[in-house]
């Protein structure tokens, strides 16, 4: 029986080259993490690989999958996963990519930042201690870095890596945020979740990590994602002035 207080949500689309490796890497950690795959109808058979692993005894009670029809966006995948986790007894819910750009060995560090240090959100940050990115084209590094700077300037939100996709949320954060009111689907989703948690008053810590560009598979990044983030930040700033955010229940 592999019981755990933590679930790692991994959205997938055509991650055949990576999916078994990332599942085994997370499962091989000393701390037990359950894993939830959200697959958006990958035509390359990603979900079939997960189905096969779930039949193995070592994964039978710690690996789960939700299959969706077609690409519906990163944000909606995570919202689906958050709701699934809240229906169960998980106390710590993680976001993580399938392509090893996020090192599974950093999961216990994010967990400790919340479970041991009392923070509500732990962000695996590329920029809290310089620029810790490996194998990204310089143009993309600069775009990502200055996107986070832009968010800080426009919103006053003092987090260095607002677009990070490697995050641990304490259960009460996801219970308090009105998930159905989260609007954005790409980078904007990552910014909106963190900004909303900040406006509500949750404690946020950035944990320095090294981000490594994917070695296998194809990036899902698009210019539309950056456009959503750019204009979405202005909307978040307006929300910060006008919206009534939920209160933390103690």
C-alpha angles and dihedrals in degrees: 000000000000104000119179141172090212137071125192112208114207118183114206140193117166096343098143092132094054111026102087092041094052092046091051092045093053092043091051095062119109091239113065114240123180115222130219118191117201105197121189099207097289107201091205093071099256092145092050089059090051091048089054093051092048089061091059116094095234091060102030097105102025106047123070137169138203114197118207129186111250133334108318100166137272094264095054090047091056093044088053089050094046092053091048091052093047090054086062132049101267114140098188124042122191135200116210139160123240097224101073093251081123113054111231088213088070093061093087089051092055089045092052092050088061106026098040104024098041100240120146098212127028117193122200093224127203094187109037091093103029122294110321103182126129127201097357118135109255092241091058093046090053093045092051095043095049091043088063090045089051091053091052093050096046099040104025087232105151101213118119098209107037094158094053115134097197105087143146118210123193110230095249091059092060091043091054101041110083095237095190089060094058103110110183129083109190131030086333089065092058092049094045094051093051094042092049091050089050094049091050089054105251120154112253127193129186114218113198114241136167113243115210121196114241116275097196134033129023127295116247093207119127138176090246089064091057091046091053090051094047096053094031091062090062089053091049090053090053090048089052089061100040111023124093106224124206118263124241112256111221 
